[in-house]
Amino acid sequence: MINIKKRNIVKQLAEKFSNAKSVILADYGGFSVQEMNELRGKFRESEIEFRIIKNTLSKIALKKAKIEGLEKYLVGQTSAAFSYAEPILPARILKKFNINGKTLKIKAGYVEGEVFGFDEIIQLADLPPREELIANLTRYIANPLINFVRVLKNPIVGLLNQLNMIAESKKVKK
């Protein structure tokens, strides 16, 4: 009975690891059940699944999901935040989550096929949202084109102004 239950847990975890765009591992030690429920609520609002996971079962699930490099971070009390849409959002939420001066200790993460350590996850969490990055890139691409059009337009506008001045001066003479 116990083996069947553990096999089901491993199967579910392997599916979650395979389907998630990102998985962020954190040490949840030192938090009460109420505090963890508050964190779960924040994740639920963002459509992120947050679970306390067993290290040994997770290591087996990682092998089934063919993910290498994350198993070495499965020590101590481990929680996992699975995101199926926005890959960086769980890291941002974990980084900002602070109750009475306590924060979860991020261990590592698996983001879109790559394993990242603590430092890299924090750097990813500090990045602006994807929409903002796309807007900035668009602005950087568009600015030289806009300036080029202005440069091309200036002589034409100057010529039109000169022609208007000549036409008005001829009207005044009549």
PESULSUL-V500533 format. One record per residue. N is the residue number from 1. SS is DSSP state (@ for helix, = for strand, . for the rest). PSI is psi in whole degrees, -180 to 180 (none if undefined). NEAR is the number of other ideal C-beta (glycine too) atoms within 10 Angstrom. Layout:
BEGIN
n:N ss:SS psi:PSI near:NEAR
n:N ss:SS psi:PSI near:NEAR
END
This chain:
BEGIN
n:1 ss:. psi:-46 near:5
n:2 ss:@ psi:-42 near:6
n:3 ss:@ psi:-39 near:7
n:4 ss:@ psi:-43 near:8
n:5 ss:@ psi:-44 near:9
n:6 ss:@ psi:-39 near:14
n:7 ss:@ psi:-40 near:12
n:8 ss:@ psi:-40 near:10
n:9 ss:@ psi:-44 near:16
n:10 ss:@ psi:-44 near:21
n:11 ss:@ psi:-44 near:13
n:12 ss:@ psi:-45 near:13
n:13 ss:@ psi:-41 near:24
n:14 ss:@ psi:-41 near:20
n:15 ss:@ psi:-43 near:13
n:16 ss:@ psi:-45 near:19
n:17 ss:@ psi:-40 near:21
n:18 ss:@ psi:-40 near:13
n:19 ss:@ psi:-20 near:10
n:20 ss:. psi:141 near:23
n:21 ss:. psi:-29 near:17
n:22 ss:= psi:151 near:25
n:23 ss:= psi:122 near:26
n:24 ss:= psi:125 near:32
n:25 ss:= psi:137 near:24
n:26 ss:= psi:155 near:27
n:27 ss:= psi:120 near:16
n:28 ss:. psi:8 near:17
n:29 ss:. psi:141 near:12
n:30 ss:. psi:1 near:11
n:31 ss:. psi:143 near:20
n:32 ss:. psi:169 near:10
n:33 ss:@ psi:-40 near:7
n:34 ss:@ psi:-42 near:8
n:35 ss:@ psi:-40 near:16
n:36 ss:@ psi:-36 near:16
n:37 ss:@ psi:-35 near:10
n:38 ss:@ psi:-42 near:13
n:39 ss:@ psi:-43 near:20
n:40 ss:@ psi:-40 near:16
n:41 ss:@ psi:-42 near:10
n:42 ss:@ psi:-41 near:14
n:43 ss:@ psi:-41 near:20
n:44 ss:@ psi:-40 near:11
n:45 ss:@ psi:-33 near:9
n:46 ss:. psi:10 near:15
n:47 ss:. psi:44 near:11
n:48 ss:= psi:137 near:22
n:49 ss:= psi:129 near:16
n:50 ss:= psi:127 near:23
n:51 ss:= psi:149 near:16
n:52 ss:= psi:130 near:10
n:53 ss:= psi:153 near:20
n:54 ss:. psi:131 near:16
n:55 ss:@ psi:-47 near:15
n:56 ss:@ psi:-42 near:11
n:57 ss:@ psi:-36 near:17
n:58 ss:@ psi:-37 near:26
n:59 ss:@ psi:-41 near:16
n:60 ss:@ psi:-42 near:19
n:61 ss:@ psi:-38 near:23
n:62 ss:@ psi:-39 near:22
n:63 ss:@ psi:-42 near:14
n:64 ss:@ psi:-36 near:14
n:65 ss:. psi:-4 near:21
n:66 ss:. psi:44 near:9
n:67 ss:. psi:123 near:17
n:68 ss:. psi:147 near:11
n:69 ss:. psi:-17 near:13
n:70 ss:. psi:-22 near:21
n:71 ss:@ psi:-28 near:16
n:72 ss:@ psi:-16 near:12
n:73 ss:@ psi:-2 near:21
n:74 ss:. psi:72 near:19
n:75 ss:. psi:150 near:11
n:76 ss:. psi:-158 near:11
n:77 ss:. psi:120 near:14
n:78 ss:= psi:134 near:19
n:79 ss:= psi:157 near:21
n:80 ss:= psi:136 near:25
n:81 ss:= psi:117 near:26
n:82 ss:= psi:123 near:21
n:83 ss:= psi:130 near:24
n:84 ss:. psi:-4 near:13
n:85 ss:. psi:-74 near:11
n:86 ss:. psi:112 near:15
n:87 ss:. psi:-32 near:19
n:88 ss:. psi:-17 near:22
n:89 ss:@ psi:-43 near:21
n:90 ss:@ psi:-39 near:29
n:91 ss:@ psi:-40 near:26
n:92 ss:@ psi:-45 near:17
n:93 ss:@ psi:-45 near:21
n:94 ss:@ psi:-38 near:26
n:95 ss:@ psi:-39 near:18
n:96 ss:@ psi:-20 near:10
n:97 ss:. psi:122 near:17
n:98 ss:. psi:119 near:9
n:99 ss:= psi:121 near:14
n:100 ss:. psi:39 near:6
n:101 ss:. psi:1 near:5
n:102 ss:= psi:139 near:13
n:103 ss:. psi:154 near:14
n:104 ss:. psi:142 near:23
n:105 ss:= psi:108 near:15
n:106 ss:= psi:131 near:23
n:107 ss:= psi:-55 near:21
n:108 ss:= psi:-178 near:21
n:109 ss:= psi:161 near:30
n:110 ss:= psi:108 near:26
n:111 ss:= psi:116 near:21
n:112 ss:. psi:52 near:9
n:113 ss:. psi:-1 near:8
n:114 ss:= psi:141 near:10
n:115 ss:= psi:131 near:17
n:116 ss:= psi:142 near:20
n:117 ss:= psi:-176 near:14
n:118 ss:@ psi:-51 near:15
n:119 ss:@ psi:-44 near:10
n:120 ss:@ psi:-38 near:15
n:121 ss:@ psi:-41 near:25
n:122 ss:@ psi:-41 near:15
n:123 ss:@ psi:-42 near:11
n:124 ss:@ psi:-39 near:18
n:125 ss:@ psi:-29 near:19
n:126 ss:@ psi:-12 near:11
n:127 ss:. psi:148 near:12
n:128 ss:. psi:161 near:11
n:129 ss:. psi:157 near:12
n:130 ss:@ psi:-43 near:12
n:131 ss:@ psi:-39 near:8
n:132 ss:@ psi:-40 near:10
n:133 ss:@ psi:-41 near:11
n:134 ss:@ psi:-42 near:11
n:135 ss:@ psi:-43 near:12
n:136 ss:@ psi:-43 near:11
n:137 ss:@ psi:-44 near:10
n:138 ss:@ psi:-42 near:10
n:139 ss:@ psi:-44 near:10
n:140 ss:@ psi:-34 near:9
n:141 ss:@ psi:-40 near:9
n:142 ss:@ psi:-34 near:10
n:143 ss:@ psi:-48 near:10
n:144 ss:@ psi:-36 near:9
n:145 ss:@ psi:-41 near:9
n:146 ss:@ psi:-44 near:10
n:147 ss:@ psi:-39 near:10
n:148 ss:@ psi:-43 near:10
n:149 ss:@ psi:-40 near:10
n:150 ss:@ psi:-43 near:10
n:151 ss:@ psi:-41 near:9
n:152 ss:@ psi:-33 near:9
n:153 ss:@ psi:-32 near:10
n:154 ss:@ psi:-47 near:10
n:155 ss:@ psi:-36 near:9
n:156 ss:@ psi:-44 near:9
n:157 ss:@ psi:-41 near:10
n:158 ss:@ psi:-43 near:10
n:159 ss:@ psi:-44 near:10
n:160 ss:@ psi:-40 near:10
n:161 ss:@ psi:-43 near:10
n:162 ss:@ psi:-44 near:10
n:163 ss:@ psi:-39 near:10
n:164 ss:@ psi:-41 near:10
n:165 ss:@ psi:-40 near:10
n:166 ss:@ psi:-43 near:10
n:167 ss:@ psi:-40 near:9
n:168 ss:@ psi:-35 near:10
n:169 ss:@ psi:-32 near:9
n:170 ss:@ psi:-34 near:9
n:171 ss:@ psi:-38 near:8
n:172 ss:@ psi:-37 near:6
n:173 ss:@ psi:-30 near:6
n:174 ss:. psi:none near:4
END
